[in-house]
């Protein structure tokens, strides 16, 4: 016959277990920290995370992506783990947190202001989510921060001053919808090695002393913004970089040789107005990408890149180049002379000049000279340049010669000609006495349309600027129009 266990003994046994085990569990991690993690789990659809190993069941230190040291949560690494919803503000209570990486998820809402309490934080990575609103200025209080990655969200507005982050090495803010100029407070952060603002909505001039102020800068990614400035002043006394990407901005000038590091990996300056590149003889192999296309670089400068190679032929772009030099309109009196330069000066260049889209016989020099101007010399001139070392041609931007005092590109002339609407979208109307016909040319003098009608359908033309040569019956009037996209 089994003897019954007295109820008081059962109670004492359970109480003993609680006394022994529960303090042991609590000793693993600060209780407030564990509650914060539970909130994170509940508010970001933890039950449907890709990996939720041991969450809410095992010791906190065994939870997927969580690191614990001296009873405090020090790391939360849950990147690419299907987190959804808003980031709970309670995370700001993780006083020992050093790393918060919750990138590549589906997080929405704003970045909590309470993140400003994370004074031990060294890495904050929130990239590739759907966060919106402005960057909270409280992030500027994170004096221990070394890495701030907010890339590829929907953040807006001007950026707050984060210059207090003197330990910051990586600042990556691209693919957002910021507004305003480049944040000059970056100049006060000399420890930066990586600055990334690609496709960030930044406008205006990039500070000319940017590279001098950041002597440790190794990676600069500023592509696809509306930045501008003379690039020739950037590199005096600056440390060469291994990654430079300023593609699709409005920079101009001639780049200095000091920009090129012998270990350069990426060099991308396409779609600007740059006229000269560094000497690449000391760094002929790009480990990633080399693109200098769609600038205003003549063959004498392109020759500096002939020995460059990349890991893939598709990662080497020298062409097409935009037309060299600026478009010009020159008003000239009869009997005067004028000289037009081609803009490229390689010894192997071959030149051919054109007037109104037709070759000028014998005009094959680096410059074209009109010795004694007459009215018949009026028109649109441009030059095509070839070089046996390259498989593509260059062009000099168009130069419009007009007789001084008779006609102008703005429409003031002795000819009574009206062209409207201007800019035009579809239908263009020309009104003038004695109208005989009109030719529409691009700014390189190529004829695109010719008509004897005074009402033209121009809807098929691409957006941009065009020149009209209008036969008034008494002479040729030249007008310029803008075409909507």
C-alpha positions in Angstrom: 0.0 0.0 0.0 1.4 3.4 -1.2 1.8 6.0 1.4 0.2 9.4 0.6 2.4 12.5 0.3 1.4 15.1 2.6 0.1 18.3 0.8 2.4 20.5 2.9 5.4 18.6 1.5 4.3 19.2 -2.1 4.0 22.9 -1.5 7.4 23.0 0.2 9.0 21.2 -2.8 7.5 23.6 -5.4 8.5 26.6 -3.3 12.0 25.3 -3.1 12.2 24.9 -6.9 11.0 28.5 -7.4 13.5 29.8 -4.9 16.4 28.0 -6.6 15.4 28.2 -10.3 13.7 31.6 -10.8 16.6 33.8 -9.5 18.9 31.7 -11.7 16.8 32.5 -14.8 16.6 36.2 -13.9 20.3 36.3 -13.3 20.8 35.5 -17.0 19.5 38.9 -18.2 18.1 42.1 -16.8 14.4 41.8 -16.4 13.6 45.1 -18.2 15.7 43.9 -21.1 13.8 40.7 -21.5 10.5 42.6 -21.4 11.8 44.9 -24.2 12.6 41.9 -26.3 9.2 40.4 -25.7 7.7 43.7 -26.9 9.8 43.6 -30.0 8.6 40.0 -30.7 5.0 40.9 -30.2 4.9 44.1 -32.1 6.8 42.8 -35.2 4.9 39.6 -35.8 7.4 37.4 -34.1 5.3 34.2 -34.6 5.9 34.6 -38.4 9.6 35.5 -38.3 11.8 33.4 -40.6 13.9 32.4 -37.6 12.6 32.6 -34.1 14.7 29.8 -32.5 14.3 29.7 -28.7 12.4 33.0 -28.5 10.2 33.1 -25.4 11.1 29.5 -24.5 14.8 29.2 -23.8 17.2 31.5 -21.9 17.3 35.0 -23.4 21.0 34.4 -24.3 19.9 31.5 -26.6 17.2 33.5 -28.5 18.0 33.8 -32.2 20.0 37.0 -32.9 20.4 38.0 -29.2 23.7 38.4 -27.4 24.0 38.9 -23.6 26.9 40.1 -21.5 27.0 40.7 -17.8 23.2 40.3 -17.6 22.5 43.0 -20.3 21.4 42.6 -23.9 24.3 43.8 -26.0 23.3 42.8 -29.5 20.1 42.4 -31.4 20.8 41.0 -34.9 17.6 40.2 -36.7 18.4 41.2 -40.3 16.4 39.6 -43.1 14.1 37.9 -40.6 10.6 39.0 -41.8 10.0 41.5 -39.1 6.8 43.5 -39.8 5.2 46.6 -38.2 6.6 49.6 -36.2 9.8 49.5 -34.2 8.8 49.6 -30.5 10.1 52.6 -28.7 10.9 50.4 -25.7 14.1 49.4 -27.4 15.5 52.7 -26.1 15.5 51.1 -22.7 18.2 48.6 -23.6 20.9 50.5 -21.8 23.7 48.0 -22.6 22.9 47.6 -26.3 25.9 48.0 -28.7 24.5 46.6 -31.9 21.0 46.9 -33.4 20.8 45.4 -36.8 17.2 44.9 -38.1 17.9 45.6 -41.8 16.2 43.8 -44.7 12.8 43.5 -43.0 9.3 45.1 -43.5 9.4 47.6 -40.7 7.3 50.7 -41.1 6.6 53.9 -39.2 9.2 56.3 -37.8 12.6 55.8 -36.1 11.8 56.1 -32.4 13.2 59.2 -30.6 14.0 56.9 -27.7 16.9 55.6 -29.7 18.7 58.6 -28.3 18.9 56.8 -25.0 21.1 54.1 -26.4 24.4 55.7 -25.3 26.4 52.5 -25.6 25.2 51.8 -29.2 28.1 51.3 -31.7 26.1 50.1 -34.7 22.6 51.1 -35.9 21.6 49.4 -39.1 18.0 49.9 -40.3 18.5 49.7 -44.0 16.1 48.2 -46.6 12.9 48.7 -44.6 9.9 51.0 -45.2 10.6 53.5 -42.4 9.3 57.0 -43.0 9.4 60.5 -41.4 12.5 62.4 -40.5 15.7 61.2 -39.0 15.3 62.0 -35.3 17.8 64.5 -34.0 18.1 62.4 -30.9 20.4 60.1 -32.9 23.0 62.8 -32.6 23.3 61.9 -28.9 24.8 58.5 -29.6 28.4 59.4 -28.9 29.6 55.8 -29.1 28.2 55.2 -32.5 30.6 54.0 -35.2 28.2 52.8 -37.9 24.8 54.5 -38.9 23.2 52.7 -41.8 19.7 54.0 -42.9 20.0 53.1 -46.5 16.9 52.4 -48.7 13.9 53.5 -46.7 11.4 56.3 -47.2 12.9 58.9 -44.9 12.2 62.5 -45.7 13.1 66.1 -44.8 16.3 67.9 -44.0 18.9 65.9 -42.0 19.6 66.9 -38.4 23.0 67.9 -37.2 24.8 64.7 -36.3 28.3 66.2 -35.9 28.4 65.1 -32.2 29.0 61.5 -33.4 32.7 62.0 -33.4 33.4 58.2 -33.4 31.3 57.6 -36.5 33.1 55.8 -39.3 30.3 54.7 -41.6 27.4 57.0 -42.6 25.1 55.5 -45.2 21.9 57.4 -45.9 21.2 56.8 -49.6 17.9 55.8 -51.3 15.7 58.0 -49.2 13.8 61.2 -50.0 15.7 63.8 -48.1 15.6 67.5 -49.1 18.0 70.3 -48.9 21.8 70.8 -49.4 24.6 68.4 -48.6 24.9 68.4 -44.7 28.1 70.4 -44.1 28.2 69.1 -40.5 29.9 66.1 -42.0 33.0 68.2 -42.3 33.3 68.1 -38.5 33.5 64.3 -38.4 37.2 63.5 -39.3 36.9 59.7 -38.5 34.5 59.0 -41.3 35.8 56.3 -43.7 32.5 55.7 -45.6 30.0 58.3 -46.7 27.0 57.2 -48.8 24.2 59.5 -50.0 23.3 57.8 -53.3 19.9 58.7 -54.7 19.1 60.7 -51.5 17.6 63.9 -52.9 20.6 66.0 -51.9 21.1 69.3 -53.9 23.5 72.2 -54.2 27.3 72.4 -54.0 29.4 69.7 -52.5 31.9 71.4 -50.1 35.2 72.0 -52.0 37.2 71.0 -48.8 35.2 67.8 -48.2 38.2 65.4 -48.8 40.6 67.6 -46.9 38.3 67.7 -43.9 37.9 63.9 -44.0 41.4 62.5 -44.2 40.3 58.9 -43.5 37.6 58.8 -46.2 38.0 55.7 -48.3 34.5 55.3 -49.9 32.4 58.2 -51.2 29.1 57.4 -52.9 27.1 60.4 -54.0 25.5 59.2 -57.2 22.1 60.2 -58.5 21.6 63.5 -56.7 21.5 67.1 -57.9 24.9 68.0 -56.6 27.3 70.4 -58.5 30.6 72.1 -58.2 34.1 72.4 -59.6 35.7 69.0 -59.1 39.2 70.3 -59.8 39.5 71.8 -56.3 38.6 68.6 -54.4 41.8 66.7 -54.3 44.5 69.1 -53.3 46.1 67.5 -50.3 43.5 64.8 -50.0 44.0 61.1 -49.3 43.2 58.9 -52.4 40.1 56.7 -52.2 39.4 53.2 -53.3 35.7 53.9 -54.1 34.5 57.1 -55.7 30.9 57.1 -57.2 29.5 60.5 -58.1 27.5 59.3 -61.2 24.7 61.4 -62.5 25.2 64.8 -60.9 26.4 68.2 -62.3 30.0 68.3 -61.4 32.4 70.0 -63.8 36.1 70.7 -64.2 39.3 68.6 -64.5 40.0 65.9 -61.9 43.5 65.8 -60.2 45.7 62.8 -60.3 45.8 62.4 -56.5 42.3 61.0 -56.5 43.5 57.6 -57.7 44.6 55.0 -55.2 46.7 52.1 -56.5 44.1 49.7 -54.9 41.1 51.6 -56.3 38.1 49.4 -56.7 35.3 51.6 -58.1 35.6 54.8 -60.1 32.2 56.0 -61.4 31.9 59.6 -62.6 29.5 59.2 -65.5 26.7 61.6 -66.4 28.4 64.9 -65.3 30.1 67.7 -67.1 33.7 66.7 -66.2 36.4 67.5 -68.8 39.4 65.8 -67.5 40.3 62.6 -65.6 43.3 61.5 -63.5 46.2 59.5 -64.8 45.4 55.8 -64.2 48.8 54.4 -65.0 49.4 53.4 -61.4 46.0 51.7 -61.0 45.2 50.0 -64.3 42.9 47.3 -62.9 39.6 48.2 -61.3 38.4 45.4 -59.1 34.8 46.5 -59.5 33.7 49.2 -61.9 35.1 52.0 -64.0 32.8 54.4 -65.7 33.6 57.9 -67.1 31.0 58.0 -69.9 28.5 60.8 -70.6 30.9 63.7 -69.6 32.8 66.1 -71.8 36.0 64.3 -72.0 38.2 64.7 -75.1 40.4 62.0 -76.6 43.5 63.6 -75.1 42.0 62.9 -71.7 40.4 59.5 -72.5 43.9 58.3 -73.5 44.7 58.2 -69.8 42.2 55.4 -69.4 43.4 53.2 -72.3 45.1 50.7 -70.0 42.3 50.3 -67.5 40.7 46.9 -67.2 37.9 45.5 -65.0 36.7 42.1 -63.9 34.0 42.3 -66.6 34.0 44.2 -70.0 30.5 45.4 -69.1 32.0 47.3 -66.1 34.3 49.4 -68.3 32.5 52.5 -69.8 34.3 55.2 -71.7 31.5 56.1 -74.1 29.3 57.7 -75.1 30.6 61.2 -74.2 28.5 64.3 -74.3 29.3 67.0 -76.8 32.5 68.9 -75.9 32.6 72.5 -74.7 29.5 74.7 -74.4 26.9 75.5 -77.0 27.5 79.1 -78.3 25.7 81.8 -80.2 28.1 84.2 -81.8 26.9 87.5 -83.3 29.4 88.8 -85.9 29.5 91.6 -88.3 30.3 91.2 -91.9 34.0 91.3 -92.6 35.0 90.1 -89.2 36.7 86.8 -88.5 35.9 84.1 -85.9 37.7 80.9 -84.8 35.9 77.9 -83.3 37.8 75.2 -81.4 36.9 71.5 -81.5 37.7 70.9 -77.8 39.9 67.8 -78.2 43.7 67.9 -78.7 45.1 64.4 -79.1 47.8 64.1 -81.7 45.9 61.3 -83.3 42.6 63.1 -83.6 40.9 63.5 -87.0 38.4 66.4 -87.4 35.5 67.1 -89.8 33.5 70.3 -89.5 29.8 70.7 -90.5 27.5 73.6 -91.3 23.8 73.0 -90.9 24.4 69.3 -90.9 26.4 69.1 -94.1 30.2 68.5 -94.3 32.3 71.5 -95.0 34.8 70.4 -97.7 38.4 70.6 -96.5 37.4 71.7 -93.0 39.5 69.0 -91.2 41.6 71.0 -88.7 41.4 71.2 -84.9 39.9 74.7 -85.3 37.6 76.2 -87.9 38.2 79.8 -89.0 35.7 82.1 -90.8 38.2 84.6 -92.3 35.8 87.3 -93.5 32.2 86.7 -92.4 29.3 87.3 -94.9 25.6 86.7 -94.3 25.8 83.4 -96.1 28.1 82.1 -93.3 25.3 82.2 -90.8 24.2 78.8 -89.5 24.9 76.0 -87.1 28.4 74.6 -86.9 29.7 71.5 -85.2 32.7 69.2 -85.4 33.0 65.4 -85.4 36.2 64.0 -84.0 37.6 60.5 -84.4 40.7 58.8 -83.0 42.1 55.4 -84.2 42.6 54.3 -80.6 38.8 54.4 -79.9 35.8 52.8 -81.6 33.5 55.8 -81.0 33.4 59.5 -82.2 33.1 62.7 -80.2 31.3 65.9 -81.2 31.9 69.5 -80.4 28.7 71.3 -79.2 27.0 73.5 -81.8 28.0 77.0 -82.5 25.4 79.3 -84.0 26.8 82.1 -86.1 24.4 85.1 -86.7 24.8 88.4 -88.3 25.1 91.0 -85.7 22.1 93.4 -85.6 19.8 91.3 -87.8 18.7 88.2 -85.9 19.0 86.7 -82.5 18.2 83.4 -80.8 15.8 85.1 -78.4 13.5 86.2 -81.3 14.5 89.9 -81.6 15.2 90.4 -85.3 14.4 92.5 -88.3 12.3 89.5 -89.5 8.7 89.6 -88.3 8.5 86.0 -87.1 6.4 84.6 -84.3 6.8 81.0 -83.0 4.4 79.7 -80.4 3.8 78.0 -78.0 7.3 77.9 -76.7 8.0 75.6 -74.9 5.9 73.3 -77.1 4.3 69.9 -76.5 2.5 68.9 -79.7 1.6 71.6 -82.2 4.0 74.4 -83.2 2.7 77.5 -85.1 5.0 79.8 -87.1 3.6 83.2 -88.3 5.6 85.3 -90.7 4.8 87.2 -93.9 6.1 85.4 -97.0 6.7 82.0 -95.1 8.4 79.6 -97.5 9.3 76.7 -95.2 11.1 75.6 -92.0 13.7 73.1 -91.0 14.1 71.8 -87.4 17.6 70.9 -86.4 19.1 69.5 -83.2 21.9 71.4 -81.5 24.5 69.6 -83.5 23.0 70.9 -86.7 21.4 67.7 -87.8 18.1 68.2 -89.7 15.3 66.3 -88.0 12.3 67.7 -89.9 11.6 69.9 -93.0 8.2 71.2 -93.9 6.4 73.8 -96.0 3.6 74.0 -93.4 3.4 76.7 -90.9 1.7 74.4 -88.3 3.9 71.5 -87.4 3.2 68.3 -85.4 6.4 68.0 -83.2 5.0 65.4 -80.8 7.5 62.8 -82.0 10.5 64.9 -80.9 12.2 64.1 -77.7 12.2 66.6 -74.9 15.0 69.2 -75.3 16.2 72.2 -77.2 15.9 72.6 -81.0 16.8 75.3 -83.6 14.3 76.4 -86.4 15.6 77.7 -89.7 12.7 79.6 -91.1 12.7 80.8 -94.7 10.8 84.1 -94.6 11.1 84.8 -98.3 13.3 87.7 -97.5 16.0 85.8 -95.6 16.6 83.0 -93.1 15.5 83.6 -89.5 16.8 81.4 -86.7 14.8 80.6 -83.6 15.3 78.3 -80.7 12.5 76.3 -79.1 12.1 74.0 -76.1 10.2 70.8 -76.4 8.4 69.2 -73.4 9.0 65.5 -72.7 
